[in-house]
Amino acid sequence: MAPHKHLIALLILQSLLLSSQFPALWAAPSSNLFREYIGAQFKNVRFSDVPIYGGVSSIKAQNSKVKVGLSLGGDSVHSSKAYFDPSSAQSWVSNAVASLTSIVQRYNLDGIDIDYEHFKADPETFADCIGQLISSLKNNGVIQFASIAPFADDDVQSHYLALWRKYGQIIDYVNFQFYGYDKGTTVSQFLDYFDQQASNYDGGKVLVSFISDGSSGLLPENGFFTACSRLKSEGKLNGIFIWSADDSKANGFPYEKQSQEMLASAN
């Protein structure tokens, strides 16, 4: 959904948060994961700009709970749509495994995020290519996590649900783009959308999300954190991700801080 994303150049900052008031939260299966997309819109945002709850100043060196991943795909490369369009599945997987292994190891990354949004291949080809890619990288010890980033579009969902049905067991997180819904989304609508996608990606850790430029979806000022509180009270909040640090920087990251405080709290 978001514009101007590189084909392979977007990074994700991920932090697992621990409440000092409620240490058992760390062992809980939900409610402690914060993620943010960084570097998508060429606004010179840096890792050191992004606030990490607990005062982490050196992203990975000082906090083992912080992970960094690389996102593949996106909406466009400059003015051209970024299509998933392999000439052959075998060659695509082979090249992707080799390229990503080199990049991940060179830059000490931890995982990958799949965010293709336009397709010239059928859903089964997409599922097999991406599934084999993730499997190979995990089996070779190259990555620790893999996520996908679908949104509510029929073509997009057909591809990602095909992937989920066949390879869902090796996908760690679903970064569902809830900001793909209308700007006028209400809290009750948002909760309904969450339940729909949790059903679609049954058994997966579906993360809630908002867009920091305020252009769409349920906004923080309109009840996003109210919805999060409701999900957390019901044991459904798997984590929060934000698109994106590039837009948040100008405002001083207020909602990043609020997100992490909520995730780290006992209640």
C-alpha positions as protocol buffer text, in pm:
chain_id: "A"
residue {
  index: 1
  type: MET
  ca { x: 0 y: 0 z: 0 }
}
residue {
  index: 2
  type: ALA
  ca { x: 270 y: 251 z: 89 }
}
residue {
  index: 3
  type: PRO
  ca { x: 450 y: 428 z: -197 }
}
residue {
  index: 4
  type: HIS
  ca { x: 815 y: 452 z: -295 }
}
residue {
  index: 5
  type: LYS
  ca { x: 935 y: 130 z: -138 }
}
residue {
  index: 6
  type: HIS
  ca { x: 1255 y: -24 z: -268 }
}
residue {
  index: 7
  type: LEU
  ca { x: 1256 y: -371 z: -419 }
}
residue {
  index: 8
  type: ILE
  ca { x: 1513 y: -487 z: -164 }
}
residue {
  index: 9
  type: ALA
  ca { x: 1616 y: -192 z: 50 }
}
residue {
  index: 10
  type: LEU
  ca { x: 1363 y: -145 z: 327 }
}
residue {
  index: 11
  type: LEU
  ca { x: 1456 y: -237 z: 682 }
}
residue {
  index: 12
  type: ILE
  ca { x: 1237 y: -341 z: 975 }
}
residue {
  index: 13
  type: LEU
  ca { x: 1328 y: -264 z: 1333 }
}
residue {
  index: 14
  type: GLN
  ca { x: 1186 y: -519 z: 1575 }
}
residue {
  index: 15
  type: SER
  ca { x: 1193 y: -514 z: 1952 }
}
residue {
  index: 16
  type: LEU
  ca { x: 1057 y: -759 z: 2206 }
}
residue {
  index: 17
  type: LEU
  ca { x: 950 y: -566 z: 2513 }
}
residue {
  index: 18
  type: LEU
  ca { x: 968 y: -677 z: 2874 }
}
residue {
  index: 19
  type: SER
  ca { x: 765 y: -528 z: 3155 }
}
residue {
  index: 20
  type: SER
  ca { x: 964 y: -481 z: 3474 }
}
residue {
  index: 21
  type: GLN
  ca { x: 635 y: -484 z: 3664 }
}
residue {
  index: 22
  type: PHE
  ca { x: 529 y: -816 z: 3513 }
}
residue {
  index: 23
  type: PRO
  ca { x: 825 y: -1033 z: 3416 }
}
residue {
  index: 24
  type: ALA
  ca { x: 606 y: -1323 z: 3309 }
}
residue {
  index: 25
  type: LEU
  ca { x: 493 y: -1115 z: 3014 }
}
residue {
  index: 26
  type: TRP
  ca { x: 820 y: -1202 z: 2845 }
}
residue {
  index: 27
  type: ALA
  ca { x: 719 y: -1565 z: 2826 }
}
residue {
  index: 28
  type: ALA
  ca { x: 370 y: -1487 z: 2702 }
}
residue {
  index: 29
  type: PRO
  ca { x: 293 y: -1567 z: 2338 }
}
residue {
  index: 30
  type: SER
  ca { x: 155 y: -1222 z: 2257 }
}
residue {
  index: 31
  type: SER
  ca { x: 151 y: -849 z: 2333 }
}
residue {
  index: 32
  type: ASN
  ca { x: 523 y: -771 z: 2342 }
}
residue {
  index: 33
  type: LEU
  ca { x: 638 y: -726 z: 1981 }
}
residue {
  index: 34
  type: PHE
  ca { x: 699 y: -382 z: 1831 }
}
residue {
  index: 35
  type: ARG
  ca { x: 806 y: -337 z: 1468 }
}
residue {
  index: 36
  type: GLU
  ca { x: 862 y: -37 z: 1242 }
}
residue {
  index: 37
  type: TYR
  ca { x: 953 y: 5 z: 878 }
}
residue {
  index: 38
  type: ILE
  ca { x: 1256 y: 229 z: 823 }
}
residue {
  index: 39
  type: GLY
  ca { x: 1405 y: 390 z: 513 }
}
residue {
  index: 40
  type: ALA
  ca { x: 1109 y: 354 z: 281 }
}
residue {
  index: 41
  type: GLN
  ca { x: 1063 y: 711 z: 172 }
}
residue {
  index: 42
  type: PHE
  ca { x: 1414 y: 854 z: 136 }
}
residue {
  index: 43
  type: LYS
  ca { x: 1380 y: 1097 z: 429 }
}
residue {
  index: 44
  type: ASN
  ca { x: 1722 y: 1026 z: 582 }
}
residue {
  index: 45
  type: VAL
  ca { x: 1587 y: 853 z: 890 }
}
residue {
  index: 46
  type: ARG
  ca { x: 1846 y: 653 z: 1087 }
}
residue {
  index: 47
  type: PHE
  ca { x: 1828 y: 371 z: 1339 }
}
residue {
  index: 48
  type: SER
  ca { x: 1952 y: 608 z: 1607 }
}
residue {
  index: 49
  type: ASP
  ca { x: 1650 y: 835 z: 1544 }
}
residue {
  index: 50
  type: VAL
  ca { x: 1396 y: 571 z: 1640 }
}
residue {
  index: 51
  type: PRO
  ca { x: 1310 y: 548 z: 2012 }
}
residue {
  index: 52
  type: ILE
  ca { x: 1340 y: 204 z: 2167 }
}
residue {
  index: 53
  type: TYR
  ca { x: 1158 y: 164 z: 2498 }
}
residue {
  index: 54
  type: GLY
  ca { x: 1410 y: 115 z: 2778 }
}
residue {
  index: 55
  type: GLY
  ca { x: 1672 y: 354 z: 2643 }
}
residue {
  index: 56
  type: VAL
  ca { x: 1855 y: 136 z: 2390 }
}
residue {
  index: 57
  type: SER
  ca { x: 2096 y: 365 z: 2207 }
}
residue {
  index: 58
  type: SER
  ca { x: 2297 y: 119 z: 2006 }
}
residue {
  index: 59
  type: ILE
  ca { x: 2044 y: -92 z: 1823 }
}
residue {
  index: 60
  type: LYS
  ca { x: 2174 y: -447 z: 1845 }
}
residue {
  index: 61
  type: ALA
  ca { x: 2496 y: -409 z: 2041 }
}
residue {
  index: 62
  type: GLN
  ca { x: 2323 y: -311 z: 2364 }
}
residue {
  index: 63
  type: ASN
  ca { x: 1997 y: -504 z: 2346 }
}
residue {
  index: 64
  type: SER
  ca { x: 1968 y: -864 z: 2234 }
}
residue {
  index: 65
  type: LYS
  ca { x: 1590 y: -826 z: 2208 }
}
residue {
  index: 66
  type: VAL
  ca { x: 1625 y: -590 z: 1911 }
}
residue {
  index: 67
  type: LYS
  ca { x: 1628 y: -750 z: 1565 }
}
residue {
  index: 68
  type: VAL
  ca { x: 1659 y: -601 z: 1218 }
}
residue {
  index: 69
  type: GLY
  ca { x: 1505 y: -745 z: 905 }
}
residue {
  index: 70
  type: LEU
  ca { x: 1502 y: -671 z: 533 }
}
residue {
  index: 71
  type: SER
  ca { x: 1176 y: -624 z: 341 }
}
residue {
  index: 72
  type: LEU
  ca { x: 1135 y: -751 z: -15 }
}
residue {
  index: 73
  type: GLY
  ca { x: 893 y: -614 z: -272 }
}
residue {
  index: 74
  type: GLY
  ca { x: 681 y: -313 z: -190 }
}
residue {
  index: 75
  type: ASP
  ca { x: 455 y: -106 z: -408 }
}
residue {
  index: 76
  type: SER
  ca { x: 704 y: 58 z: -642 }
}
residue {
  index: 77
  type: VAL
  ca { x: 1065 y: 126 z: -731 }
}
residue {
  index: 78
  type: HIS
  ca { x: 1072 y: 498 z: -803 }
}
residue {
  index: 79
  type: SER
  ca { x: 776 y: 540 z: -1043 }
}
residue {
  index: 80
  type: SER
  ca { x: 750 y: 177 z: -1159 }
}
residue {
  index: 81
  type: LYS
  ca { x: 542 y: -92 z: -993 }
}
residue {
  index: 82
  type: ALA
  ca { x: 746 y: -363 z: -821 }
}
residue {
  index: 83
  type: TYR
  ca { x: 614 y: -689 z: -966 }
}
residue {
  index: 84
  type: PHE
  ca { x: 676 y: -1042 z: -852 }
}
residue {
  index: 85
  type: ASP
  ca { x: 762 y: -1180 z: -1196 }
}
residue {
  index: 86
  type: PRO
  ca { x: 1005 y: -1474 z: -1193 }
}
residue {
  index: 87
  type: SER
  ca { x: 1126 y: -1606 z: -1527 }
}
residue {
  index: 88
  type: SER
  ca { x: 1139 y: -1949 z: -1364 }
}
residue {
  index: 89
  type: ALA
  ca { x: 1067 y: -2056 z: -1008 }
}
residue {
  index: 90
  type: GLN
  ca { x: 1389 y: -2254 z: -974 }
}
residue {
  index: 91
  type: SER
  ca { x: 1618 y: -1974 z: -1088 }
}
residue {
  index: 92
  type: TRP
  ca { x: 1429 y: -1715 z: -881 }
}
residue {
  index: 93
  type: VAL
  ca { x: 1467 y: -1919 z: -562 }
}
residue {
  index: 94
  type: SER
  ca { x: 1832 y: -1994 z: -629 }
}
residue {
  index: 95
  type: ASN
  ca { x: 1919 y: -1630 z: -699 }
}
residue {
  index: 96
  type: ALA
  ca { x: 1714 y: -1501 z: -405 }
}
residue {
  index: 97
  type: VAL
  ca { x: 1873 y: -1743 z: -159 }
}
residue {
  index: 98
  type: ALA
  ca { x: 2224 y: -1652 z: -275 }
}
residue {
  index: 99
  type: SER
  ca { x: 2160 y: -1275 z: -278 }
}
residue {
  index: 100
  type: LEU
  ca { x: 1982 y: -1260 z: 55 }
}
residue {
  index: 101
  type: THR
  ca { x: 2234 y: -1485 z: 227 }
}
residue {
  index: 102
  type: SER
  ca { x: 2507 y: -1243 z: 121 }
}
residue {
  index: 103
  type: ILE
  ca { x: 2313 y: -932 z: 229 }
}
residue {
  index: 104
  type: VAL
  ca { x: 2193 y: -1073 z: 562 }
}
residue {
  index: 105
  type: GLN
  ca { x: 2538 y: -1194 z: 661 }
}
residue {
  index: 106
  type: ARG
  ca { x: 2718 y: -880 z: 542 }
}
residue {
  index: 107
  type: TYR
  ca { x: 2493 y: -644 z: 737 }
}
residue {
  index: 108
  type: ASN
  ca { x: 2428 y: -870 z: 1036 }
}
residue {
  index: 109
  type: LEU
  ca { x: 2053 y: -883 z: 979 }
}
residue {
  index: 110
  type: ASP
  ca { x: 1811 y: -1124 z: 1147 }
}
residue {
  index: 111
  type: GLY
  ca { x: 1518 y: -1186 z: 918 }
}
residue {
  index: 112
  type: ILE
  ca { x: 1315 y: -1102 z: 609 }
}
residue {
  index: 113
  type: ASP
  ca { x: 973 y: -957 z: 542 }
}
residue {
  index: 114
  type: ILE
  ca { x: 776 y: -1039 z: 226 }
}
residue {
  index: 115
  type: ASP
  ca { x: 587 y: -737 z: 95 }
}
residue {
  index: 116
  type: TYR
  ca { x: 523 y: -799 z: -274 }
}
residue {
  index: 117
  type: GLU
  ca { x: 205 y: -616 z: -375 }
}
residue {
  index: 118
  type: HIS
  ca { x: 188 y: -666 z: -754 }
}
residue {
  index: 119
  type: PHE
  ca { x: 207 y: -999 z: -932 }
}
residue {
  index: 120
  type: LYS
  ca { x: 270 y: -1141 z: -1279 }
}
residue {
  index: 121
  type: ALA
  ca { x: 280 y: -1494 z: -1143 }
}
residue {
  index: 122
  type: ASP
  ca { x: -8 y: -1706 z: -1019 }
}
residue {
  index: 123
  type: PRO
  ca { x: -65 y: -1762 z: -646 }
}
residue {
  index: 124
  type: GLU
  ca { x: 79 y: -2113 z: -644 }
}
residue {
  index: 125
  type: THR
  ca { x: 405 y: -2001 z: -807 }
}
residue {
  index: 126
  type: PHE
  ca { x: 433 y: -1717 z: -557 }
}
residue {
  index: 127
  type: ALA
  ca { x: 367 y: -1956 z: -269 }
}
residue {
  index: 128
  type: ASP
  ca { x: 628 y: -2207 z: -384 }
}
residue {
  index: 129
  type: CYS
  ca { x: 897 y: -1946 z: -455 }
}
residue {
  index: 130
  type: ILE
  ca { x: 854 y: -1758 z: -128 }
}
residue {
  index: 131
  type: GLY
  ca { x: 802 y: -2074 z: 75 }
}
residue {
  index: 132
  type: GLN
  ca { x: 1118 y: -2234 z: -63 }
}
residue {
  index: 133
  type: LEU
  ca { x: 1311 y: -1912 z: -6 }
}
residue {
  index: 134
  type: ILE
  ca { x: 1211 y: -1890 z: 360 }
}
residue {
  index: 135
  type: SER
  ca { x: 1269 y: -2261 z: 413 }
}
residue {
  index: 136
  type: SER
  ca { x: 1617 y: -2248 z: 265 }
}
residue {
  index: 137
  type: LEU
  ca { x: 1722 y: -1940 z: 463 }
}
residue {
  index: 138
  type: LYS
  ca { x: 1591 y: -2086 z: 787 }
}
residue {
  index: 139
  type: ASN
  ca { x: 1735 y: -2433 z: 727 }
}
residue {
  index: 140
  type: ASN
  ca { x: 2074 y: -2278 z: 648 }
}
residue {
  index: 141
  type: GLY
  ca { x: 2066 y: -2073 z: 969 }
}
residue {
  index: 142
  type: VAL
  ca { x: 2073 y: -1745 z: 775 }
}
residue {
  index: 143
  type: ILE
  ca { x: 1757 y: -1590 z: 926 }
}
residue {
  index: 144
  type: GLN
  ca { x: 1580 y: -1614 z: 1260 }
}
residue {
  index: 145
  type: PHE
  ca { x: 1238 y: -1491 z: 1149 }
}
residue {
  index: 146
  type: ALA
  ca { x: 1022 y: -1434 z: 844 }
}
residue {
  index: 147
  type: SER
  ca { x: 709 y: -1221 z: 811 }
}
residue {
  index: 148
  type: ILE
  ca { x: 458 y: -1136 z: 541 }
}
residue {
  index: 149
  type: ALA
  ca { x: 276 y: -805 z: 482 }
}
residue {
  index: 150
  type: PRO
  ca { x: -57 y: -858 z: 303 }
}
residue {
  index: 151
  type: PHE
  ca { x: -353 y: -619 z: 290 }
}
residue {
  index: 152
  type: ALA
  ca { x: -722 y: -631 z: 202 }
}
residue {
  index: 153
  type: ASP
  ca { x: -708 y: -665 z: -175 }
}
residue {
  index: 154
  type: ASP
  ca { x: -844 y: -969 z: -359 }
}
residue {
  index: 155
  type: ASP
  ca { x: -535 y: -1029 z: -574 }
}
residue {
  index: 156
  type: VAL
  ca { x: -293 y: -968 z: -288 }
}
residue {
  index: 157
  type: GLN
  ca { x: -489 y: -1194 z: -54 }
}
residue {
  index: 158
  type: SER
  ca { x: -512 y: -1475 z: -309 }
}
residue {
  index: 159
  type: HIS
  ca { x: -132 y: -1486 z: -331 }
}
residue {
  index: 160
  type: TYR
  ca { x: -59 y: -1457 z: 40 }
}
residue {
  index: 161
  type: LEU
  ca { x: -328 y: -1701 z: 145 }
}
residue {
  index: 162
  type: ALA
  ca { x: -189 y: -1956 z: -100 }
}
residue {
  index: 163
  type: LEU
  ca { x: 149 y: -1903 z: 67 }
}
residue {
  index: 164
  type: TRP
  ca { x: -5 y: -1928 z: 413 }
}
residue {
  index: 165
  type: ARG
  ca { x: -193 y: -2251 z: 339 }
}
residue {
  index: 166
  type: LYS
  ca { x: 122 y: -2423 z: 219 }
}
residue {
  index: 167
  type: TYR
  ca { x: 395 y: -2264 z: 430 }
}
residue {
  index: 168
  type: GLY
  ca { x: 224 y: -2092 z: 721 }
}
residue {
  index: 169
  type: GLN
  ca { x: 413 y: -2306 z: 971 }
}
residue {
  index: 170
  type: ILE
  ca { x: 744 y: -2134 z: 886 }
}
residue {
  index: 171
  type: ILE
  ca { x: 607 y: -1776 z: 882 }
}
residue {
  index: 172
  type: ASP
  ca { x: 655 y: -1609 z: 1219 }
}
residue {
  index: 173
  type: TYR
  ca { x: 448 y: -1291 z: 1184 }
}
residue {
  index: 174
  type: VAL
  ca { x: 173 y: -1146 z: 967 }
}
residue {
  index: 175
  type: ASN
  ca { x: 229 y: -770 z: 935 }
}
residue {
  index: 176
  type: PHE
  ca { x: -123 y: -707 z: 812 }
}
residue {
  index: 177
  type: GLN
  ca { x: -157 y: -359 z: 662 }
}
residue {
  index: 178
  type: PHE
  ca { x: -467 y: -247 z: 852 }
}
residue {
  index: 179
  type: TYR
  ca { x: -394 y: 107 z: 733 }
}
residue {
  index: 180
  type: GLY
  ca { x: -508 y: -17 z: 392 }
}
residue {
  index: 181
  type: TYR
  ca { x: -867 y: 30 z: 512 }
}
residue {
  index: 182
  type: ASP
  ca { x: -1046 y: 366 z: 489 }
}
residue {
  index: 183
  type: LYS
  ca { x: -936 y: 665 z: 694 }
}
residue {
  index: 184
  type: GLY
  ca { x: -1278 y: 674 z: 859 }
}
residue {
  index: 185
  type: THR
  ca { x: -1233 y: 328 z: 1011 }
}
residue {
  index: 186
  type: THR
  ca { x: -1391 y: 309 z: 1357 }
}
residue {
  index: 187
  type: VAL
  ca { x: -1275 y: 107 z: 1657 }
}
residue {
  index: 188
  type: SER
  ca { x: -1553 y: -149 z: 1612 }
}
residue {
  index: 189
  type: GLN
  ca { x: -1476 y: -184 z: 1240 }
}
residue {
  index: 190
  type: PHE
  ca { x: -1107 y: -224 z: 1315 }
}
residue {
  index: 191
  type: LEU
  ca { x: -1178 y: -502 z: 1562 }
}
residue {
  index: 192
  type: ASP
  ca { x: -1398 y: -676 z: 1304 }
}
residue {
  index: 193
  type: TYR
  ca { x: -1120 y: -644 z: 1044 }
}
residue {
  index: 194
  type: PHE
  ca { x: -873 y: -794 z: 1290 }
}
residue {
  index: 195
  type: ASP
  ca { x: -1097 y: -1093 z: 1357 }
}
residue {
  index: 196
  type: GLN
  ca { x: -1144 y: -1146 z: 981 }
}
residue {
  index: 197
  type: GLN
  ca { x: -771 y: -1150 z: 915 }
}
residue {
  index: 198
  type: ALA
  ca { x: -694 y: -1360 z: 1222 }
}
residue {
  index: 199
  type: SER
  ca { x: -938 y: -1612 z: 1075 }
}
residue {
  index: 200
  type: ASN
  ca { x: -779 y: -1589 z: 729 }
}
residue {
  index: 201
  type: TYR
  ca { x: -432 y: -1643 z: 872 }
}
residue {
  index: 202
  type: ASP
  ca { x: -550 y: -1895 z: 1126 }
}
residue {
  index: 203
  type: GLY
  ca { x: -284 y: -1984 z: 1381 }
}
residue {
  index: 204
  type: GLY
  ca { x: -62 y: -1693 z: 1281 }
}
residue {
  index: 205
  type: LYS
  ca { x: 61 y: -1399 z: 1486 }
}
residue {
  index: 206
  type: VAL
  ca { x: -129 y: -1118 z: 1315 }
}
residue {
  index: 207
  type: LEU
  ca { x: 9 y: -777 z: 1415 }
}
residue {
  index: 208
  type: VAL
  ca { x: -205 y: -462 z: 1423 }
}
residue {
  index: 209
  type: SER
  ca { x: -82 y: -153 z: 1245 }
}
residue {
  index: 210
  type: PHE
  ca { x: -127 y: 213 z: 1160 }
}
residue {
  index: 211
  type: ILE
  ca { x: 28 y: 461 z: 919 }
}
residue {
  index: 212
  type: SER
  ca { x: 205 y: 755 z: 1079 }
}
residue {
  index: 213
  type: ASP
  ca { x: 120 y: 1011 z: 810 }
}
residue {
  index: 214
  type: GLY
  ca { x: -249 y: 980 z: 906 }
}
residue {
  index: 215
  type: SER
  ca { x: -367 y: 915 z: 552 }
}
residue {
  index: 216
  type: SER
  ca { x: -572 y: 599 z: 606 }
}
residue {
  index: 217
  type: GLY
  ca { x: -691 y: 333 z: 849 }
}
residue {
  index: 218
  type: LEU
  ca { x: -772 y: 374 z: 1217 }
}
residue {
  index: 219
  type: LEU
  ca { x: -552 y: 657 z: 1345 }
}
residue {
  index: 220
  type: PRO
  ca { x: -407 y: 683 z: 1697 }
}
residue {
  index: 221
  type: GLU
  ca { x: -608 y: 998 z: 1765 }
}
residue {
  index: 222
  type: ASN
  ca { x: -927 y: 820 z: 1655 }
}
residue {
  index: 223
  type: GLY
  ca { x: -901 y: 512 z: 1874 }
}
residue {
  index: 224
  type: PHE
  ca { x: -616 y: 288 z: 1755 }
}
residue {
  index: 225
  type: PHE
  ca { x: -485 y: 240 z: 2107 }
}
residue {
  index: 226
  type: THR
  ca { x: -837 y: 185 z: 2237 }
}
residue {
  index: 227
  type: ALA
  ca { x: -865 y: -103 z: 1992 }
}
residue {
  index: 228
  type: CYS
  ca { x: -524 y: -231 z: 2102 }
}
residue {
  index: 229
  type: SER
  ca { x: -631 y: -223 z: 2466 }
}
residue {
  index: 230
  type: ARG
  ca { x: -940 y: -424 z: 2382 }
}
residue {
  index: 231
  type: LEU
  ca { x: -738 y: -683 z: 2193 }
}
residue {
  index: 232
  type: LYS
  ca { x: -482 y: -700 z: 2473 }
}
residue {
  index: 233
  type: SER
  ca { x: -751 y: -759 z: 2735 }
}
residue {
  index: 234
  type: GLU
  ca { x: -880 y: -1047 z: 2523 }
}
residue {
  index: 235
  type: GLY
  ca { x: -532 y: -1198 z: 2473 }
}
residue {
  index: 236
  type: LYS
  ca { x: -535 y: -1122 z: 2101 }
}
residue {
  index: 237
  type: LEU
  ca { x: -273 y: -849 z: 2072 }
}
residue {
  index: 238
  type: ASN
  ca { x: 32 y: -1011 z: 1912 }
}
residue {
  index: 239
  type: GLY
  ca { x: 217 y: -684 z: 1863 }
}
residue {
  index: 240
  type: ILE
  ca { x: 211 y: -349 z: 1683 }
}
residue {
  index: 241
  type: PHE
  ca { x: 386 y: -233 z: 1369 }
}
residue {
  index: 242
  type: ILE
  ca { x: 406 y: 115 z: 1221 }
}
residue {
  index: 243
  type: TRP
  ca { x: 445 y: 243 z: 868 }
}
residue {
  index: 244
  type: SER
  ca { x: 682 y: 426 z: 887 }
}
residue {
  index: 245
  type: ALA
  ca { x: 972 y: 585 z: 1074 }
}
residue {
  index: 246
  type: ASP
  ca { x: 1033 y: 813 z: 776 }
}
residue {
  index: 247
  type: ASP
  ca { x: 707 y: 998 z: 843 }
}
residue {
  index: 248
  type: SER
  ca { x: 721 y: 970 z: 1222 }
}
residue {
  index: 249
  type: LYS
  ca { x: 1059 y: 1138 z: 1254 }
}
residue {
  index: 250
  type: ALA
  ca { x: 928 y: 1492 z: 1191 }
}
residue {
  index: 251
  type: ASN
  ca { x: 679 y: 1455 z: 1478 }
}
residue {
  index: 252
  type: GLY
  ca { x: 926 y: 1313 z: 1729 }
}
residue {
  index: 253
  type: PHE
  ca { x: 790 y: 956 z: 1730 }
}
residue {
  index: 254
  type: PRO
  ca { x: 511 y: 1009 z: 1987 }
}
residue {
  index: 255
  type: TYR
  ca { x: 311 y: 704 z: 1882 }
}
residue {
  index: 256
  type: GLU
  ca { x: 616 y: 479 z: 1870 }
}
residue {
  index: 257
  type: LYS
  ca { x: 673 y: 563 z: 2234 }
}
residue {
  index: 258
  type: GLN
  ca { x: 307 y: 509 z: 2321 }
}
residue {
  index: 259
  type: SER
  ca { x: 301 y: 177 z: 2137 }
}
residue {
  index: 260
  type: GLN
  ca { x: 600 y: 43 z: 2324 }
}
residue {
  index: 261
  type: GLU
  ca { x: 474 y: 164 z: 2660 }
}
residue {
  index: 262
  type: MET
  ca { x: 145 y: -16 z: 2599 }
}
residue {
  index: 263
  type: LEU
  ca { x: 316 y: -337 z: 2490 }
}
residue {
  index: 264
  type: ALA
  ca { x: 551 y: -334 z: 2789 }
}
residue {
  index: 265
  type: SER
  ca { x: 279 y: -264 z: 3045 }
}
residue {
  index: 266
  type: ALA
  ca { x: 130 y: -535 z: 3261 }
}
residue {
  index: 267
  type: ASN
  ca { x: -229 y: -450 z: 3174 }
}
